[in-house]
Amino acid sequence: MRIMLAALSMLFCSCASAQLPAPVMQALQAEGIPADQVSVWVQRLDDGKLVLSHEAQVPRNPASVMKLLTSYAALELLTPNFRWATQFHTRPPITSGKISAGLWVRGSGDPSLSDADLLNVASEIKQKWAVQEICCQLWLDSAAFKTSPFNPTAFDGKPYRAYNAPAEAIMLNQQSIRVEFSPNAKTLVSVLFPDLPGLKKKFDIALSNDDCGEWKERLQIKRDGDILSIKGTYPTDCGDKYIDIYWQDGQDFFARGWQAAWEKVSASSTNGNAVKWAVGNVPKDAVLLHEHISKPLADIVRDMNKTSNNVEARALYLALSRFADATQPASEALAERAIRDWIKAKNWNFAELVLENGSGLSRIERISAEHLGLLLSHAFHSPVMPELMSSLPVYGLDGTLKTRKDTALYGKAHLKTGSLEQVRAIAGYMMNSQGRRYALVWIVNGERAQRSKAAQEAMLNWLYQQ
């Protein structure tokens, strides 16, 4: 198999850029998009025939399509059943229904841990250990991840948007609080999830008659300690919507979430005062109270790719950094090394590859359409193909392709989408009108990339007719 794929790779490299199909060229010209800003790679999967290679060797920013590389590497190296553990410890003794030494929480980077999970953990600790009170300090052990500075403003100047949150060793609800809006005749009703102890909301949001459009851009968000402030306008036509807001401090957010969970199951109250917490490693003489095990990696990959979740992608990327040595604190540098070693083991040479965080939420990440295509072709014939393909949005049905309306393509394509300023991309698998499957990659980089959707659809329709 490796010899065949290596030969195919050499064949691809020797191909001159082919002329794009006429309908695609027409759509590009209509939007003023130069053909040399477009990379396309298409291969038939049953016989390996290369159908089209246009500017396929040019390194491009793939946006969220880079998640395909992270997904495939994670599924192969970590296996689809890989799970994260979050442990809850204390120091002995536990007497008279009371934990007196404090509670230690050790995280490993679980991106799926939710407030509902914490409620279950709190209930189990209470029942299993016959505990009525936990006193007095909450210690958070994040030693599984290397501490490094993170600037949520750096990418696009929107530090409170949930997609700008980092992955951390201890995460709750991916470090974001959800605000749900529901307009009625005169006012806007807002609800927070989870309901955190001590949180005060200061909302000044007026209803408007504007088009719903980019409604999130009309909100100014800020958190100052216990106060969450939102100002702006909300179009009545939007109906019920929600926005996820990055809390800006993942450890503080977890501590508040744990406090809320414990208060619910123990019927205790801190009268709105935030729990005391600090960073600290689990003591050697600690007693394990409970170990929460995450959903399997295959489920995380599916959620990540269907919704293009950047925090989950960062978490997978960092999990790869501990593949060779679980005692090493996770870091982006070690994750990159793991992926490059994995690529090298397959006898691939992705010389143009530039990695930053594995999510595609990056201005610098680069890969060629040819190499993404080679990866897709190889993955299709691998044991983890079912998990990877089922994780991709299905045209017209779900995920980021749910709103696509071309009836001929409905349900015929599993494709990951990617979108950034000056970047539009799509890649994955497609079945044509004759029932033959293809792997395809489409990447546009340039000032008018956002106008390339019609050309992208023309490309998919052309391939469907082959």
C-alpha positions as CSV (number, residue, x, y, z in Angstrom):
1,M,0.0,0.0,0.0
2,R,2.8,2.5,0.9
3,I,4.6,1.7,-2.3
4,M,1.5,2.3,-4.3
5,L,0.7,5.6,-2.5
6,A,4.3,6.8,-2.9
7,A,4.1,6.1,-6.6
8,L,0.8,8.0,-6.8
9,S,2.4,10.9,-5.0
10,M,5.3,11.0,-7.5
11,L,2.7,10.8,-10.3
12,F,0.8,13.8,-8.8
13,C,4.0,15.8,-8.5
14,S,4.8,15.3,-12.2
15,C,1.4,16.5,-13.4
16,A,1.1,20.0,-14.9
17,S,-1.7,22.2,-13.6
18,A,-4.8,21.3,-15.6
19,Q,-7.4,23.7,-17.0
20,L,-10.3,24.1,-14.7
21,P,-13.7,22.9,-16.0
22,A,-15.5,25.5,-18.0
23,P,-18.4,26.0,-15.5
24,V,-15.9,26.6,-12.8
25,M,-13.9,29.1,-14.8
26,Q,-17.0,31.0,-15.7
27,A,-18.0,31.2,-12.1
28,L,-14.6,32.4,-11.1
29,Q,-14.5,35.0,-13.8
30,A,-17.9,36.3,-12.9
31,E,-16.5,37.2,-9.4
32,G,-13.1,38.4,-10.6
33,I,-11.2,35.6,-9.0
34,P,-7.9,34.7,-10.8
35,A,-7.6,31.0,-11.5
36,D,-4.1,30.9,-10.1
37,Q,-5.5,31.7,-6.6
38,V,-7.4,28.4,-6.7
39,S,-6.0,24.9,-6.0
40,V,-8.0,21.8,-6.9
41,W,-7.2,18.2,-6.5
42,V,-9.6,15.3,-7.4
43,Q,-8.9,11.6,-7.4
44,R,-11.2,8.6,-8.2
45,L,-11.0,6.3,-5.2
46,D,-11.9,2.9,-6.7
47,D,-8.9,2.9,-9.2
48,G,-6.8,5.7,-8.0
49,K,-7.1,7.7,-11.2
50,L,-6.2,11.4,-10.8
51,V,-9.1,13.3,-12.4
52,L,-7.9,16.9,-11.9
53,S,-4.9,18.7,-10.4
54,H,-4.9,22.5,-10.7
55,E,-2.3,24.5,-8.8
56,A,-2.3,21.6,-6.4
57,Q,1.3,21.9,-5.3
58,V,0.9,25.5,-4.1
59,P,1.0,25.9,-0.3
60,R,-2.3,27.5,0.8
61,N,-4.0,28.4,4.0
62,P,-6.7,25.8,4.3
63,A,-8.6,27.4,7.2
64,S,-10.6,24.7,9.1
65,V,-9.9,22.1,6.4
66,M,-6.6,21.6,8.4
67,K,-8.8,19.8,10.9
68,L,-8.7,16.8,8.5
69,L,-5.0,16.4,9.1
70,T,-5.5,16.6,12.9
71,S,-8.4,14.2,12.8
72,Y,-6.7,11.5,10.8
73,A,-3.5,11.7,12.9
74,A,-5.5,11.5,16.1
75,L,-7.7,8.6,15.0
76,E,-4.7,6.6,13.9
77,L,-2.2,7.4,16.7
78,L,-4.6,7.7,19.7
79,T,-7.3,5.3,18.3
80,P,-11.0,6.1,18.1
81,N,-11.6,4.9,21.6
82,F,-9.1,7.2,23.3
83,R,-10.5,9.0,26.2
84,W,-9.5,11.8,28.6
85,A,-9.6,11.5,32.4
86,T,-10.4,14.1,34.9
87,Q,-9.6,13.1,38.5
88,F,-11.0,14.3,41.8
89,H,-8.8,13.8,44.9
90,T,-8.5,14.7,48.5
91,R,-6.1,13.9,51.4
92,P,-7.2,11.5,54.1
93,P,-9.0,11.3,56.4
94,I,-12.7,11.7,55.5
95,T,-14.6,11.8,58.7
96,S,-18.1,12.7,59.9
97,G,-19.3,13.3,56.4
98,K,-16.7,16.0,55.7
99,I,-13.7,16.5,53.4
100,S,-11.5,18.8,55.5
101,A,-8.3,18.9,53.5
102,G,-9.7,20.4,50.3
103,L,-10.4,19.0,46.8
104,W,-7.8,18.5,44.1
105,V,-8.8,18.3,40.4
106,R,-6.3,16.9,37.9
107,G,-7.1,17.5,34.3
108,S,-5.8,15.9,31.1
109,G,-7.4,18.2,28.5
110,D,-10.9,16.8,28.1
111,P,-12.7,19.1,25.7
112,S,-16.1,17.6,26.3
113,L,-16.4,18.1,30.1
114,S,-19.7,19.9,30.8
115,D,-21.6,21.3,33.7
116,A,-23.9,18.3,33.5
117,D,-20.9,16.0,33.9
118,L,-19.8,18.0,37.0
119,L,-23.2,17.6,38.5
120,N,-22.9,13.8,38.1
121,V,-19.4,13.8,39.6
122,A,-20.6,15.9,42.6
123,S,-23.5,13.5,43.1
124,E,-21.3,10.4,43.0
125,I,-18.7,11.8,45.4
126,K,-21.5,12.8,47.8
127,Q,-23.1,9.3,47.7
128,K,-20.0,7.1,47.4
129,W,-18.1,8.8,50.2
130,A,-21.1,9.9,52.3
131,V,-19.9,13.4,52.1
132,Q,-22.1,16.4,53.2
133,E,-19.4,19.1,53.2
134,I,-16.2,19.8,51.3
135,C,-13.9,22.3,53.0
136,C,-12.1,24.5,52.3
137,Q,-9.9,24.9,49.2
138,L,-10.2,23.8,45.6
139,W,-6.9,23.0,44.0
140,L,-6.5,22.7,40.2
141,D,-3.7,20.5,38.8
142,S,-3.0,21.5,35.2
143,A,0.4,20.0,35.0
144,A,-0.6,17.9,32.0
145,F,-0.3,21.0,29.8
146,K,2.7,23.2,29.5
147,T,1.9,26.7,30.7
148,S,2.3,29.3,27.9
149,P,0.9,32.8,27.4
150,F,-2.3,33.0,25.3
151,N,-3.7,36.2,23.8
152,P,-7.4,35.7,22.7
153,T,-7.3,39.0,21.0
154,A,-4.4,38.1,18.7
155,F,-6.4,36.3,15.9
156,D,-9.2,38.8,15.1
157,G,-9.5,41.2,18.0
158,K,-12.6,39.4,19.4
159,P,-11.4,38.0,22.7
160,Y,-14.8,37.0,24.0
161,R,-15.8,34.9,21.0
162,A,-15.8,31.2,22.0
163,Y,-13.8,30.0,19.0
164,N,-10.8,32.1,20.4
165,A,-10.6,30.1,23.6
166,P,-7.5,27.9,24.1
167,A,-7.5,24.3,25.0
168,E,-6.4,23.7,28.6
169,A,-5.8,20.8,30.9
170,I,-8.9,21.6,32.9
171,M,-11.9,22.8,30.8
172,L,-15.6,23.2,31.5
173,N,-18.0,23.8,28.6
174,Q,-14.9,24.7,26.6
175,Q,-14.5,27.7,28.9
176,S,-17.5,29.5,27.6
177,I,-20.8,30.6,29.1
178,R,-23.9,30.6,26.9
179,V,-26.3,33.5,26.7
180,E,-29.7,32.8,25.1
181,F,-31.8,35.6,23.8
182,S,-35.6,35.5,23.2
183,P,-37.3,38.6,22.0
184,N,-41.0,39.3,22.8
185,A,-43.2,42.2,21.9
186,K,-41.4,44.8,24.0
187,T,-38.3,43.3,25.7
188,L,-35.4,40.9,25.2
189,V,-35.3,38.0,27.6
190,S,-31.8,36.7,28.3
191,V,-30.8,33.5,30.1
192,L,-27.3,32.3,31.2
193,F,-26.0,28.7,31.1
194,P,-24.6,27.5,33.4
195,D,-26.0,29.6,36.2
196,L,-22.7,30.4,38.0
197,P,-22.6,31.5,41.6
198,G,-21.9,35.2,42.2
199,L,-22.3,36.1,38.5
200,K,-24.0,39.4,37.9
201,K,-25.3,40.4,34.4
202,K,-25.3,44.0,33.2
203,F,-27.1,43.9,29.9
204,D,-28.1,47.0,27.9
205,I,-29.5,45.5,24.7
206,A,-32.2,47.2,22.7
207,L,-34.4,45.5,20.2
208,S,-34.1,46.7,16.6
209,N,-35.7,46.3,13.2
210,D,-32.4,45.6,11.5
211,D,-31.8,42.5,9.4
212,C,-30.6,39.6,11.5
213,G,-27.5,39.1,9.4
214,E,-24.3,39.4,11.5
215,W,-26.2,40.0,14.7
216,K,-23.3,39.0,16.9
217,E,-21.2,41.8,15.6
218,R,-23.7,44.3,17.1
219,L,-22.9,43.2,20.6
220,Q,-20.1,44.6,22.8
221,I,-19.1,42.1,25.4
222,K,-16.9,42.5,28.5
223,R,-16.4,40.6,31.7
224,D,-15.0,42.3,34.8
225,G,-14.7,39.9,37.7
226,D,-18.3,38.8,38.6
227,I,-19.9,41.2,36.2
228,L,-20.7,40.2,32.6
229,S,-21.6,43.2,30.5
230,I,-23.3,43.2,27.0
231,K,-24.3,46.3,25.2
232,G,-25.7,46.8,21.7
233,T,-28.8,45.9,19.7
234,Y,-30.6,42.7,18.8
235,P,-32.8,42.4,15.7
236,T,-36.3,41.2,16.5
237,D,-36.3,39.2,13.3
238,C,-33.6,36.9,14.7
239,G,-36.0,35.2,17.0
240,D,-34.4,32.9,19.6
241,K,-30.6,32.8,19.3
242,Y,-27.6,32.2,21.5
243,I,-24.0,33.3,21.8
244,D,-21.2,31.4,23.5
245,I,-18.8,33.8,25.4
246,Y,-15.2,32.9,26.3
247,W,-14.9,33.5,30.1
248,Q,-11.2,34.6,29.7
249,D,-10.1,32.5,32.7
250,G,-10.7,28.8,32.3
251,Q,-9.6,27.8,35.8
252,D,-11.9,30.4,37.4
253,F,-14.7,29.2,35.2
254,F,-14.2,25.6,36.2
255,A,-14.1,26.6,39.9
256,R,-17.4,28.4,39.6
257,G,-18.9,25.5,37.7
258,W,-17.8,23.0,40.4
259,Q,-19.2,25.3,43.1
260,A,-22.6,25.4,41.4
261,A,-22.6,21.6,40.9
262,W,-21.7,20.9,44.6
263,E,-24.2,23.4,45.9
264,K,-27.0,21.7,43.9
265,V,-26.3,18.2,45.1
266,S,-25.4,19.1,48.7
267,A,-28.1,21.7,49.3
268,S,-25.3,24.0,50.7
269,S,-24.8,27.6,49.8
270,T,-21.9,30.1,49.9
271,N,-24.4,33.0,49.7
272,G,-23.1,34.0,46.2
273,N,-19.5,34.1,47.2
274,A,-17.1,32.5,44.7
275,V,-15.2,29.4,45.8
276,K,-11.6,29.8,46.9
277,W,-9.3,28.1,44.4
278,A,-5.6,27.9,43.6
279,V,-3.2,26.0,41.3
280,G,-1.6,23.0,42.9
281,N,-0.4,19.5,42.1
282,V,-2.2,16.5,43.6
283,P,-0.3,15.4,46.7
284,K,1.4,12.0,46.7
285,D,-0.8,10.7,49.6
286,A,-4.1,11.8,47.9
287,V,-7.1,9.6,47.8
288,L,-8.9,9.3,44.4
289,L,-12.6,10.2,45.0
290,H,-13.7,9.9,41.4
291,E,-12.4,9.7,37.9
292,H,-14.5,11.1,35.1
293,I,-13.9,9.5,31.7
294,S,-14.7,11.5,28.6
295,K,-16.6,10.5,25.5
296,P,-14.4,8.5,23.1
297,L,-12.2,10.4,20.7
298,A,-14.3,9.3,17.7
299,D,-17.3,11.2,19.2
300,I,-15.1,14.3,19.8
301,V,-13.8,14.2,16.2
302,R,-17.4,14.0,14.9
303,D,-18.6,17.0,16.9
304,M,-15.4,18.9,16.0
305,N,-15.7,18.4,12.2
306,K,-19.5,18.7,12.0
307,T,-19.5,22.1,13.8
308,S,-15.9,23.1,13.0
309,N,-15.1,23.4,16.7
310,N,-11.7,25.1,17.2
311,V,-11.3,24.4,20.9
312,E,-11.8,20.6,20.3
313,A,-9.3,20.7,17.5
314,R,-6.7,22.4,19.7
315,A,-7.4,19.8,22.4
316,L,-6.9,16.9,19.9
317,Y,-3.7,18.5,18.6
318,L,-2.3,18.8,22.2
319,A,-3.4,15.3,23.0
320,L,-1.1,14.1,20.2
321,S,1.8,15.8,21.9
322,R,1.6,13.2,24.7
323,F,1.3,10.2,22.3
324,A,5.0,9.1,22.6
325,D,5.4,10.1,26.2
326,A,2.4,10.7,28.4
327,T,4.6,12.1,31.2
328,Q,5.5,15.1,29.0
329,P,3.4,18.3,29.5
330,A,1.4,18.8,26.3
331,S,2.6,21.6,24.0
332,E,2.1,22.7,20.5
333,A,5.7,22.1,19.7
334,L,5.5,18.4,20.8
335,A,2.2,18.1,18.9
336,E,3.8,19.3,15.7
337,R,6.6,16.8,16.2
338,A,4.2,14.0,16.6
339,I,2.3,14.8,13.4
340,R,5.5,15.2,11.4
341,D,6.8,11.9,12.7
342,W,3.5,10.3,11.7
343,I,3.8,11.8,8.2
344,K,7.4,10.7,7.9
345,A,6.4,7.1,8.9
346,K,4.1,7.0,5.9
347,N,7.0,8.0,3.6
348,W,5.3,11.3,2.8
349,N,7.2,14.5,2.3
350,F,5.0,17.4,3.1
351,A,7.8,20.0,2.8
352,E,5.4,22.9,2.5
353,L,3.4,22.1,5.7
354,V,3.2,24.8,8.3
355,L,1.4,24.0,11.6
356,E,0.4,26.3,14.4
357,N,-2.5,24.7,16.4
358,G,-4.0,22.1,14.1
359,S,-7.4,23.8,14.0
360,G,-7.0,26.0,11.0
361,L,-7.8,29.1,13.1
362,S,-4.5,30.5,12.0
363,R,-3.0,33.0,9.6
364,I,0.2,31.0,9.0
365,E,-0.9,27.4,8.6
366,R,-0.2,26.0,5.1
367,I,-0.6,22.8,3.2
368,S,-1.0,22.0,-0.5
369,A,-4.2,20.6,-2.1
370,E,-2.2,17.7,-3.4
371,H,-1.0,16.6,0.0
372,L,-4.4,17.1,1.6
373,G,-5.7,14.9,-1.2
374,L,-3.1,12.3,-0.7
375,L,-4.1,12.2,3.0
376,L,-7.8,11.8,2.1
377,S,-7.1,9.0,-0.3
378,H,-4.9,7.1,2.2
379,A,-7.5,7.7,4.9
380,F,-10.3,6.2,2.8
381,H,-8.5,2.9,2.6
382,S,-7.5,2.9,6.3
383,P,-9.2,1.1,9.3
384,V,-10.3,4.5,10.7
385,M,-12.1,5.5,7.5
386,P,-15.6,5.0,8.9
387,E,-14.9,7.3,11.9
388,L,-13.3,10.0,9.7
389,M,-15.9,10.0,7.0
390,S,-18.8,10.0,9.4
391,S,-17.3,13.0,11.2
392,L,-17.7,15.2,8.1
393,P,-20.7,17.4,7.4
394,V,-23.1,15.8,4.9
395,Y,-24.2,18.0,2.0
396,G,-27.6,19.5,2.7
397,L,-28.1,17.5,5.9
398,D,-26.0,18.6,8.8
399,G,-23.1,20.6,10.2
400,T,-21.6,23.4,8.2
401,L,-23.2,22.0,5.0
402,K,-26.8,21.9,6.3
403,T,-27.9,25.0,4.4
404,R,-26.5,23.9,1.0
405,K,-29.5,23.5,-1.3
406,D,-28.4,21.9,-4.5
407,T,-30.8,18.9,-4.8
408,A,-28.6,16.9,-7.0
409,L,-25.8,16.9,-4.4
410,Y,-28.1,16.3,-1.4
411,G,-26.6,13.6,0.8
412,K,-23.9,12.8,-1.8
413,A,-20.9,14.4,-0.2
414,H,-19.1,14.3,3.1
415,L,-17.0,17.5,3.1
416,K,-15.1,19.6,5.7
417,T,-15.5,23.3,5.1
418,G,-13.0,26.1,5.9
419,S,-13.5,29.8,6.0
420,L,-11.3,32.7,7.1
421,E,-10.8,36.2,5.8
422,Q,-9.4,35.7,2.2
423,V,-9.7,31.9,2.5
424,R,-12.4,29.5,1.4
425,A,-11.9,25.8,1.3
426,I,-13.7,22.5,1.1
427,A,-12.3,18.9,1.1
428,G,-13.5,15.4,1.7
429,Y,-15.4,12.7,-0.2
430,M,-18.1,12.7,-2.8
431,M,-20.2,10.2,-4.8
432,N,-21.1,11.0,-8.4
433,S,-24.2,10.3,-10.3
434,Q,-22.9,6.8,-11.2
435,G,-22.1,5.9,-7.6
436,R,-18.4,6.3,-7.9
437,R,-16.5,7.9,-5.0
438,Y,-13.9,10.7,-5.3
439,A,-11.6,12.4,-2.9
440,L,-11.5,16.2,-3.5
441,V,-9.8,19.3,-2.3
442,W,-10.7,22.9,-3.2
443,I,-8.8,25.9,-1.7
444,V,-9.0,29.5,-2.6
445,N,-6.7,32.2,-1.1
446,G,-7.0,35.8,-2.2
447,E,-8.9,39.1,-1.6
448,R,-12.0,37.8,-3.3
449,A,-12.0,34.3,-1.8
450,Q,-15.2,34.9,0.0
451,R,-17.0,35.2,-3.4
452,S,-15.9,31.8,-4.5
453,K,-18.9,29.8,-3.3
454,A,-20.6,29.7,-6.7
455,A,-17.4,28.4,-8.3
456,Q,-17.1,25.8,-5.5
457,E,-20.7,24.6,-6.2
458,A,-19.9,24.5,-9.9
459,M,-16.9,22.3,-9.1
460,L,-19.1,19.9,-7.1
461,N,-21.7,19.8,-9.8
462,W,-19.1,19.1,-12.5
463,L,-17.7,16.3,-10.5
464,Y,-21.1,14.8,-9.8
465,Q,-21.6,14.5,-13.5
466,Q,-18.4,12.6,-14.2
